[in-house]
Amino acid sequence: MIRSTKIILIIAAAIVLGGASIFGIIVFVNWGTFEYSNTYYYQGVPSPVEILSLNSDIGAININYNSTPTDYIVKVDLDIRIDGGFVAGKAYSDFFEDVVWLNGSIPITFELVKKVFTGFIFPIIYDIEIDVTLRTDIIYDITAVSSTGAINMVVPQNIVLNNTNIATSTGLIFLNAGKNTTVQGILGMSTSTGAIEFFANQINLTHGLNTHTSTGSLTLNFTSCITGDNIYIDDSTGSIILNSYNMKYTKDTNWYISTATGSIYANFKQFVEMNANITGTIQSSTGSIDIIYDDSLSSIGAKFTCTVGTGSITYTDLGAGGMSRVNGIISTNDYDSATNKFTFTVSTSTGSIDVVGQSL
């Protein structure tokens, strides 16, 4: 009986392995490529603010500005490559719905929609790039959404943006804003599963910033920027890295920095007047918090009120002194007399809080 059972199992395994081999051979022999490219233009007399909506089920959306004068307001280059079994000889309509290109409406709309069922039972590899070119002399209000794919936006110097909202379900969000960029509306970035990387150099965030990711890291770098409203940095599961260097503020502002599960690294360096009082929250439910603080002006002070559930609180002098710790409060010695102040509550349920700092 045992011998018969073994024979049956061997035969079954052979059938399974043989079937898998045949399947692989069929896919290999019939492997092919489908390619499609098209360019979409919007031309006309620019409005004071051009409203643009970009939406894609799949693929990367890359937003850049023109480097030479152009007469179009928006250009979209769509490049599709699909590799897989029995793909060669297929048509665009086998994979996608018709592209939505509304260039005479408000908003200007580009939409790429993948068909729910393509009929393919074999593996298919999609490589899709949606390259969007904008004009440097036009103000845009931008909404960009990708279900599966990254969104990359590079803004050169001296650009004015209106509301700018970028979102992905699965994919990286990368935004690099050049010197003297002014965002005169709301700037928001969110992703469900993916990272956010934001690099801002001498830009003006008139309405602050709102960033969120459900699963993924957040990296934000501010260099000599001006903000006119609150900054929200929220992560459900993932780490946060924040670098703030010589920020200026047009009014008293709140920083909200939070992750449920993950570490936080926050680096505040302030060597110029910031012209406002900053209050904020830095919190993690499960994860460590590392803070580096450095200022060189007696008119600027800082206080971090720290609490932990399970973990430790430590303070380390960066070298020049000027800060001290009393129980869970770590502050600059000139905090009470300072004209402008950083005042943060820092907390973690499970994890340590480490503050390294100096105040000259």
C-alpha positions as CSV (number, residue, x, y, z in Angstrom):
1,M,0.0,0.0,0.0
2,I,2.8,2.4,0.9
3,R,4.6,1.5,-2.3
4,S,1.5,2.2,-4.4
5,T,1.1,5.6,-2.7
6,K,4.7,6.5,-3.5
7,I,4.2,5.6,-7.1
8,I,1.1,7.7,-7.4
9,L,2.9,10.7,-5.8
10,I,5.8,10.3,-8.2
11,I,3.5,10.2,-11.2
12,A,1.6,13.2,-10.0
13,A,4.8,15.1,-9.4
14,A,6.0,14.2,-12.9
15,I,2.7,15.5,-14.4
16,V,3.0,18.8,-12.5
17,L,6.6,19.3,-13.3
18,G,6.1,18.3,-16.9
19,G,3.1,20.6,-17.2
20,A,5.2,23.5,-15.8
21,S,8.0,22.8,-18.2
22,I,5.6,22.7,-21.2
23,F,4.0,26.0,-20.0
24,G,7.5,27.6,-19.8
25,I,8.4,26.4,-23.2
26,I,5.2,27.7,-24.7
27,V,5.7,31.2,-23.1
28,F,9.4,31.2,-24.2
29,V,8.7,30.3,-27.8
30,N,5.9,32.8,-28.1
31,W,7.6,35.6,-26.2
32,G,7.2,39.0,-27.9
33,T,7.0,42.8,-27.5
34,F,4.4,45.4,-28.1
35,E,5.4,49.0,-28.4
36,Y,3.4,52.2,-28.7
37,S,4.2,55.9,-28.7
38,N,2.2,59.0,-29.1
39,T,2.5,62.7,-28.3
40,Y,-0.4,65.0,-27.2
41,Y,-0.2,68.8,-27.3
42,Y,-2.2,71.6,-25.9
43,Q,-1.7,74.9,-27.6
44,G,-3.4,78.2,-27.3
45,V,-3.4,81.5,-25.3
46,P,-2.4,80.7,-21.7
47,S,-4.8,81.4,-18.9
48,P,-3.6,83.2,-15.7
49,V,-3.5,79.7,-14.1
50,E,-3.7,76.5,-16.3
51,I,-5.3,73.6,-14.4
52,L,-3.9,70.2,-15.3
53,S,-5.1,66.8,-14.3
54,L,-2.9,63.7,-15.0
55,N,-4.1,60.2,-14.2
56,S,-2.7,56.8,-15.0
57,D,-3.6,53.3,-13.9
58,I,0.0,52.1,-14.6
59,G,3.3,53.6,-15.4
60,A,5.6,56.4,-14.3
61,I,4.5,60.1,-14.6
62,N,7.5,62.4,-15.2
63,I,6.8,66.1,-15.0
64,N,9.5,68.5,-16.2
65,Y,9.7,72.1,-17.6
66,N,10.9,73.2,-21.1
67,S,14.6,74.2,-21.5
68,T,14.0,76.1,-24.7
69,P,11.0,78.3,-25.8
70,T,8.0,76.4,-26.9
71,D,4.5,77.4,-28.3
72,Y,2.6,74.6,-26.6
73,I,1.2,74.9,-23.1
74,V,1.4,71.2,-22.2
75,K,3.1,68.3,-24.1
76,V,2.6,64.7,-23.1
77,D,4.8,62.0,-24.5
78,L,3.4,58.5,-24.0
79,D,5.8,55.5,-24.4
80,I,4.6,52.0,-23.8
81,R,6.5,48.7,-24.0
82,I,4.9,45.4,-23.1
83,D,6.8,42.1,-23.1
84,G,5.1,38.7,-22.7
85,G,3.8,35.6,-24.2
86,F,1.7,36.1,-27.4
87,V,2.1,39.9,-27.1
88,A,3.6,40.5,-30.5
89,G,1.1,41.6,-33.1
90,K,-1.4,42.8,-30.6
91,A,-3.0,46.3,-30.7
92,Y,-3.2,49.1,-28.2
93,S,-6.9,48.4,-27.7
94,D,-6.0,44.9,-26.4
95,F,-4.4,46.4,-23.3
96,F,-5.9,49.9,-22.8
97,E,-9.0,52.0,-23.1
98,D,-8.7,55.0,-25.4
99,V,-6.5,57.7,-24.0
100,V,-8.5,60.6,-22.5
101,W,-7.0,63.8,-23.8
102,L,-9.2,66.8,-23.0
103,N,-7.1,69.8,-24.2
104,G,-10.0,72.2,-24.6
105,S,-11.6,71.9,-21.2
106,I,-10.9,72.9,-17.6
107,P,-9.0,71.0,-16.3
108,I,-6.7,70.0,-19.1
109,T,-6.9,66.2,-18.7
110,F,-4.7,63.3,-19.6
111,E,-5.8,59.8,-18.5
112,L,-4.4,56.4,-19.3
113,V,-6.7,53.5,-18.3
114,K,-5.7,49.9,-18.4
115,K,-8.3,47.4,-19.4
116,V,-9.6,45.3,-16.4
117,F,-9.4,42.0,-18.3
118,T,-7.0,41.7,-21.3
119,G,-7.5,38.0,-21.9
120,F,-3.9,37.2,-21.3
121,I,-3.1,34.2,-19.1
122,F,0.6,34.5,-19.5
123,P,3.0,36.8,-17.6
124,I,3.1,40.4,-19.0
125,I,5.7,43.0,-18.2
126,Y,4.7,46.7,-18.6
127,D,7.2,49.5,-19.0
128,I,5.3,52.8,-19.4
129,E,6.6,56.3,-19.3
130,I,4.3,59.4,-19.4
131,D,6.6,62.4,-19.9
132,V,4.9,65.7,-19.3
133,T,6.6,69.0,-20.4
134,L,5.4,72.3,-19.0
135,R,6.4,75.9,-19.8
136,T,8.4,78.0,-17.3
137,D,6.4,81.2,-18.0
138,I,3.0,79.7,-17.1
139,I,1.5,79.1,-13.7
140,Y,0.0,75.6,-13.3
141,D,-2.4,74.0,-10.9
142,I,-1.4,70.3,-11.0
143,T,-3.1,67.1,-9.8
144,A,-1.1,64.0,-10.7
145,V,-2.3,60.5,-9.7
146,S,-0.8,57.1,-10.5
147,S,-2.3,53.8,-9.3
148,T,0.8,51.7,-10.0
149,G,3.9,53.7,-10.8
150,A,6.1,56.5,-9.6
151,I,5.6,60.2,-10.0
152,N,8.7,62.3,-10.5
153,M,8.6,66.1,-10.7
154,V,11.5,68.4,-11.2
155,V,10.9,72.2,-10.9
156,P,13.6,74.5,-12.1
157,Q,14.5,77.9,-10.6
158,N,12.1,80.9,-10.4
159,I,8.9,78.9,-11.1
160,V,5.4,79.8,-9.7
161,L,3.0,76.9,-8.9
162,N,-0.5,77.0,-7.8
163,N,-2.1,74.1,-5.9
164,T,0.0,71.0,-6.4
165,N,-1.3,67.6,-5.4
166,I,0.6,64.4,-6.1
167,A,-0.6,60.9,-5.2
168,T,0.2,57.3,-5.8
169,S,-1.3,54.0,-4.7
170,T,1.9,52.0,-5.2
171,G,5.0,54.0,-6.2
172,L,7.6,56.6,-5.3
173,I,6.9,60.3,-5.2
174,F,9.9,62.4,-5.9
175,L,9.8,66.2,-6.0
176,N,12.8,68.5,-6.4
177,A,12.0,72.2,-6.3
178,G,14.7,74.7,-7.4
179,K,15.6,78.1,-6.0
180,N,13.0,80.8,-5.8
181,T,10.1,78.4,-6.5
182,T,6.8,79.8,-5.1
183,V,4.0,77.5,-4.3
184,Q,1.1,79.9,-4.0
185,G,-1.4,77.2,-3.3
186,I,-1.6,73.9,-1.3
187,L,1.3,71.4,-1.7
188,G,0.3,67.9,-0.9
189,M,1.9,64.5,-1.5
190,S,0.5,61.1,-0.5
191,T,1.1,57.5,-1.2
192,S,-0.5,54.2,0.1
193,T,2.5,52.0,-0.5
194,G,5.6,53.9,-1.5
195,A,8.1,56.4,-0.4
196,I,8.1,60.2,-0.6
197,E,11.3,62.2,-1.3
198,F,11.1,66.0,-1.3
199,F,14.0,68.4,-1.8
200,A,13.4,72.1,-1.4
201,N,16.0,74.7,-1.8
202,Q,15.1,78.4,-1.1
203,I,11.4,77.9,-2.0
204,N,8.4,79.7,-0.7
205,L,5.6,77.5,0.6
206,T,2.9,80.1,1.1
207,H,0.3,77.5,2.4
208,G,2.6,75.0,4.1
209,L,2.9,71.3,3.3
210,N,0.9,68.1,3.8
211,T,2.6,64.7,3.3
212,H,1.3,61.3,4.1
213,T,2.3,57.7,3.4
214,S,0.5,54.5,4.7
215,T,3.5,52.1,4.2
216,G,6.8,53.7,3.2
217,S,9.4,56.2,4.2
218,L,9.3,60.0,4.1
219,T,12.4,62.0,3.4
220,L,12.1,65.8,3.4
221,N,15.0,68.3,3.0
222,F,14.4,72.1,3.5
223,T,17.2,74.5,2.8
224,S,16.6,78.2,3.4
225,C,12.9,77.9,2.7
226,I,10.0,80.2,3.7
227,T,6.7,78.8,4.8
228,G,3.5,80.6,5.5
229,D,1.5,77.8,7.1
230,N,1.7,74.5,9.0
231,I,3.8,71.5,8.0
232,Y,2.3,68.0,8.4
233,I,4.5,64.9,8.0
234,D,2.5,61.8,8.7
235,D,3.5,58.1,8.2
236,S,1.5,55.1,9.3
237,T,4.2,52.5,8.9
238,G,7.7,53.7,7.9
239,S,10.6,55.9,8.9
240,I,10.8,59.7,8.7
241,I,13.9,61.7,7.8
242,L,13.6,65.5,8.2
243,N,16.4,68.1,7.6
244,S,15.5,71.7,8.2
245,Y,18.2,74.2,7.6
246,N,17.7,78.0,8.1
247,M,14.0,78.0,7.6
248,K,12.1,81.3,7.8
249,Y,8.4,81.8,8.6
250,T,5.9,84.5,7.8
251,K,3.8,83.7,10.9
252,D,3.8,81.4,14.0
253,T,3.7,77.8,12.6
254,N,3.1,74.3,13.7
255,W,5.1,71.2,12.8
256,Y,3.3,67.9,13.1
257,I,5.7,64.9,12.6
258,S,4.2,61.5,13.3
259,T,4.7,57.8,12.6
260,A,2.8,54.9,14.1
261,T,5.5,52.2,13.5
262,G,8.9,53.5,12.5
263,S,11.8,55.7,13.5
264,I,12.1,59.5,13.2
265,Y,15.2,61.5,12.5
266,A,14.8,65.2,12.8
267,N,17.6,67.7,12.2
268,F,17.0,71.4,12.9
269,K,19.8,73.9,12.2
270,Q,19.0,77.6,12.6
271,F,21.7,80.2,12.0
272,V,19.5,83.0,10.8
273,E,16.5,84.8,12.3
274,M,13.2,82.8,11.7
275,N,10.8,85.6,12.6
276,A,8.2,83.4,14.3
277,N,7.5,80.9,17.1
278,I,7.4,77.3,16.1
279,T,5.4,74.7,18.1
280,G,5.1,71.1,17.2
281,T,4.7,67.4,17.9
282,I,7.2,64.7,17.2
283,Q,5.7,61.3,18.0
284,S,6.1,57.6,17.3
285,S,4.1,54.7,18.7
286,T,6.7,52.1,18.1
287,G,10.1,53.4,17.1
288,S,13.0,55.5,18.2
289,I,13.3,59.3,17.8
290,D,16.6,61.0,17.1
291,I,16.8,64.8,17.2
292,I,19.7,67.0,16.3
293,Y,19.4,70.7,17.2
294,D,21.9,73.5,16.5
295,D,21.5,77.3,16.6
296,S,23.9,80.2,16.7
297,L,21.7,83.1,17.8
298,S,20.8,84.2,21.3
299,S,17.4,85.4,20.0
300,I,16.4,81.8,19.1
301,G,15.7,79.1,21.7
302,A,14.4,75.6,21.8
303,K,12.7,73.2,24.2
304,F,11.9,69.5,23.7
305,T,9.6,68.0,26.3
306,C,10.1,64.3,26.1
307,T,8.1,61.3,27.3
308,V,8.6,57.6,26.7
309,G,6.6,54.5,27.6
310,T,9.2,51.8,27.3
311,G,12.6,53.2,26.5
312,S,15.2,55.9,27.5
313,I,15.7,59.6,27.1
314,T,19.2,60.9,26.5
315,Y,20.9,64.2,25.8
316,T,24.3,64.6,24.3
317,D,26.2,67.9,23.9
318,L,27.1,68.5,20.3
319,G,30.2,70.3,21.5
320,A,29.6,74.0,22.2
321,G,27.2,73.5,25.1
322,G,24.3,76.0,25.6
323,M,21.7,73.3,26.3
324,S,20.8,71.2,29.4
325,R,18.4,68.5,30.5
326,V,16.1,68.5,33.5
327,N,14.3,65.2,33.7
328,G,12.4,64.9,30.4
329,I,12.9,68.5,29.3
330,I,15.8,69.3,27.1
331,S,16.2,73.0,26.3
332,T,18.6,75.8,25.3
333,N,19.8,77.9,28.3
334,D,18.4,81.0,26.6
335,Y,15.0,79.6,25.9
336,D,13.1,81.9,28.3
337,S,14.8,85.0,27.0
338,A,14.7,84.1,23.3
339,T,12.6,86.2,21.0
340,N,11.6,83.3,18.8
341,K,11.3,79.7,20.0
342,F,11.1,76.1,18.9
343,T,8.7,74.3,21.4
344,F,8.2,70.6,20.7
345,T,6.6,67.8,22.6
346,V,8.4,64.5,21.8
347,S,6.9,61.1,22.6
348,T,7.2,57.4,21.9
349,S,5.4,54.5,23.4
350,T,8.1,51.9,22.7
351,G,11.5,53.2,21.8
352,S,14.2,55.7,22.9
353,I,14.5,59.5,22.5
354,D,18.0,60.8,21.8
355,V,18.6,64.5,21.5
356,V,22.0,65.9,20.4
357,G,22.4,69.6,20.4
358,Q,24.2,72.9,21.0
359,S,23.2,76.6,21.2
360,L,25.9,79.2,20.8
